[in-house]
Amino acid sequence: MGSRKLRRSAAWSLGVFLAGAVGSQAHAGEVVLSAAGYGADEESARAAALNALSERVAVTVESDQEVRTTLADDEVSEEMDARIASRARGFFEGVEYSDPEAARDDYRVEARLRESGVLRTLESLLRQVDRDYGRLDAEEIEAVTDRADFGLALVPFAAEPDAAAAEEAAEQLAAHRDEAIQYLDYARLTPDLIPDEAELHVGDRVLDNRQEQLVPPGRYRYRAKADGYRTERRRIDLVAHTHKTLEIELVPVAEHGVALDLPEDTRSAVAGVLGRHDIEVDAHAERTVQLRIEQRHLSRVADQDYYALEARIEAHRGGQPVAEHTGGIDRVAEGDLEERRRALAEALTEAVISGESGEALLQ
């Protein structure tokens, strides 16, 4: 998406170039595509002729969804993309029609596309592809691929001196098509963050607040952050073709200081975890994190003592318990006790200030 602005500029420049090239011609060029249509009146004959003209191009487009059809002018059965065929009638620019001729009980009209019409059509397709791609709507993205495929199939009909411009248009269309295809299987995520200036970081991307955006399916760790507010960290699972709104109200830093009641040898470890979440340690805060670690001797083997660690952490708000977690580590060598106590304290602190526990304590 980062190169979209560049491509849009290139597309605009190409449009000016194409318009200039067409306008400078003394005539509209030779007819490069034509097809006949039959109908009970002139209007239906024109519609049939335009449909046949569309099929002349759409027949070359490969697709997973194909139907069998018979071209009226040569009765040759061809495979054609059903979706593009239904849309292609509206793709052309500059189609000319012959006067109606009586043919048995019907009227016959011929639809013709000249060299200049090829370029006008490509220019129109490129403009619409850029518009649809910018919307990032599933139906419109599908329309991007259809228009791009149709335009690429039309390029070989461009003649000199306009072939180079047509090839440039083809490159632009192909680039849009390739990027659009990858988005069709993405998940749609809409951040709804308070305050308005908050940012949502999902993986290595920053998503705009209150804007639906496409994200590849997968499991992500996200961060919602804003200056002066506690950073919210959680995981999120995104599934293809789903729409998800992520509602998060961040808590101002000044409102969520936490007092600590815990063993002194774990204080720096716990404070470090709180700091990573933008939570201040305040001895006078109404919110309290209380940690207790019991150390039980298990055995002595080869002059080495082993212990079991059992810990419990509680979160209190206004004197009332709002969350608790327990954990433990079996068979810790005496020389590793300090390190393992700190690790246990960090893990339990992370648990009590994250998820629903964190909401109960801090919001």
Steps between C-alpha positions, in 0.01 A plus 500: 500500500794731556558528125138577421555876491787452256292276279210744512733778383626275223144412404404869482803578284417208276142623469621844385737335255228275361256787466763700317583213271137447407429869455797548269385245248340633187261209500389236747716228346415167346230271635676235709197321645153442361208272569144469372184476705141416417178612663133571451574874493800729467555531877508125564721447194747759634502329840566163337781649290665656806468170684667317211775762489560449872524125452769548237726629778364312801546168322875530554476557874581202719286440805402232745133563426437419134197428284449377146375753247461524124613812313229599254734616222695177452308245706819393674462375855744665739558499873437839657506645848138539602542790739717710272274429205203641689688816597702558186221674310555800724877504459528638148545866409450638150298216344342589164188336354397448141155587374256214554445262210203274454596132532213255466268583790769686697720803477876472467736758655879491501696635799847629418796608711774707338862539610414813695223311679750244625701772672191676633378171645836426662509848648149457641579155640813629669309791655225271631749242629679767701169622642373153590832392646506804725164403651629162618150358480478127424258543211694791357831316535346220299404763243864610493613155393228479236581837347872432514466160331277648233743785437795263472311294245425817302862622482603285198244685288686830545689606187795731440570774592296430814630152585756634749232694689279192506784291640557758774131486586525121511781519755290725722196273471706189576650662810155591632365154422782318678461707817121475493507120474697462822245709691200285409583245772592752770317569825344841559589675825357830626673654805264699724736664747456758774658755498465593133874552456583145615686269263455128451815306416425156355816309424720749317209713373334809646124505430297820474241549772137437398598398147434151367827353379605171344740279693632155400345216703703383799570542871644836598623678808360854497569819693256787546687810613467875542707764676396530863312168501579146606603280207266205445664177382312189395473231234246485222407227252390617155322261264462546124176664378399616850421850625616594851473823698754538779364731772759623750478784752845587628551605861687825577835441667415736788203284598664162534795517737546172689633437850714190555487254789757230426837346591780752460705273273218504242425874508720603207368212286137593565565872451668421168189320372276786613727751329473317167124551527538869593378434854661710773590368844328722759512408868180700564291360213165335572598217266732241652687199367577250776744215438587211731760232420544187709825310476485133604803271532467181297823305525876505516692315231881495473535795735242696296171616657184514288186703566145544375366852447131577538370852442174690518432849370191706578379831363296727725310815418368714782576217740291250302660204316437518126734232360737225607738253340716218632807327365797294597829341398607151608851389583708816499867470594607727786737693275213583262248615761549874456465486122196269510323708765538807280377311194195373690423851627523643148271234352231544765516880477455481124199275552328722755530825301406350162165401358189506717708515818667818382167656404356427844803652672579800283180623340 
